[in-house]
Amino acid sequence: MVERTLELATSTLGEFDFPHIQQYGILHTKTLEISTGKVSNDTHAIITSIPRERGAPQLLLDCFRKEWCIENSSHYVRDVTFGEDRCRMRTGNAARVLATFRNLAISIIHLAGGDETVAQTLRRGVINPRPLFQAFGLALGTDLSIQARSAFKFAA
């Protein structure tokens, strides 16, 4: 359970050395972990260029909540489903390349999976990979060989 409190003030011209600042404040977040009873408190400084007329406190609270929902769901899939935090490649461009492939895989799965979660689509893809290949315009023959339908011609 999460409780958020937002204290906002309107900025006057030249009050801060930030261009276009309209509002500033503090976001207090109190989180209760129901299973353990543990309570955690967080405080964040808020600076926004949204004027008070357009950015009422409730609207800004909704924006913060939605941003964290998107952020958490993206990182959850990358970490839990693809084990990104367990990956030991940390040198050169390897980590960035693997993250790019993970993002590509997640995008393909979202295209091919419909309403399923990424994990469900991965499990289904192991059993029947045809929908994943079809998302790329590839067809699997009965002998499971890949037959590409492509507009590209390569010279031999």
N, C-alpha and C positions, 0 to 999 in steps of 0.2 A: 504494500500500500504506500502511495506517495502523496505527500502534501507539499504544494508549492506556494510560496508567498513572494510577491513581487512588489518592491518599493521603488517607485519611479519619481524622477524630478525632471523638469523641463530645463534645457540648457539655454542660456542667453548668449548672444553673439560675442565671441572672444573669450568666453569663460574658460574654455579648454583649448589645448593646442592640437585638436583633432578637427580636420575639415568636415563640415556638414553634420556635426553632431546635433541631434535634436532632443534626445532624451538619454538619461543615464540612471543607473540604479543598482539595486542589489536583489538577486534572486536567491531566496532561502529554500532549500529542499530538505524535507524530512522524510526518510524512507524507513518503513517498518518491514522487516523480513518476517513474514507470518510464520514460517516453519520454525524459525529459531527464536523469534521475539527480539532480535537485535535491531536497534534503532541507530541510524546513521544520519548525521546532519552535514549538509554541504552548503557553502555560500559562494556565489559567483557574481563578479562584477558585470554589469550590462551596459553596453554603449550601443545606441542605434541611431540611424539617420532617418528613421520613420517619425514624422511629426506626431504630436499627441492626438491631433484630430483623427489621424488614420490608424494610430497604434495605441489603442486603449489597452490598459493592463491585461484584460482577459484575452484579447487578441494576441498579444505578445506571449502570454503564458501558453496559449494553444500552439503558437509557432515553435516555442522551445520544446514542448512535449512531442510534437510531430518530428522535429529534427532528431531528437534522441531515438524515437521509434525507428526511423529510417537508418540511422547510424548503427543502432544495436542489431537490427535484423541483418544488415549487410555484414557486419563483423562476426555475428554468430554463425552465419552460413560459411564464411571463409575460415573461421577458426574451428568450429565443431565439425562441420561436414567435410571440409577439405584438410583439416589439421594444420592450418597455416602456422600457428604458434609452435608446433612441434618440429617444423622444418628447420634443419640445421644449416641450410645454405645461406650464408651471410656475407660472402665476399664478392667483389666485382659486381656484375649486373645480374647474377643468378637469382637473387631474391626478387628483383623487379620483374625479370622475365617470367618467373614462376607465378608471381602475383597477376601478371597480365594474362597468362594461360588460365589461371583460376577464374579471373573475371570473364574471360571468353567462354569458359565452360559454363559458368553461371548464366550468362546471357543466352547461350544455346539452349540450356535446360529450360529457361523461362520461355523461350520461343516454342519449344517442343513439348513442354510438360503440362500446359493448361493450368488447372487449378491446384495441381499437386505441389508439395514442397520440393525443394531441390533434392533432399535426401530420398524422398519417395521416387522421384524421377530417375535418380541415379540407380536405385535398386531395380526399378522397372527396366532401365536401359541395359543393365547387365543381363537380364533375362531376355529382353527383346529390344535390341539396339536400333531397329528399323526407324522409329520416329525421330531418333536423334540424328540419324544419317539423312533422313528426308528433310530435316530443317535446313540442311546444306544443299539440297537438291541432289543428294546421292541416293542410289538404290542398291539394296543388297540382293544379290541373286540367291537362288535356292541353296547354292553351295557356300553361301556366306561370303562370296567374293564381292568386292566393291566395284560397281560400275558407275563411273562418273559421267554425268551429263553436264558438259561444260561448253561455253561459247569460245573458250580459248583453244587455239591450235598451236601445237609445238612442232617445230621442224626437227626432223631426225638427223 
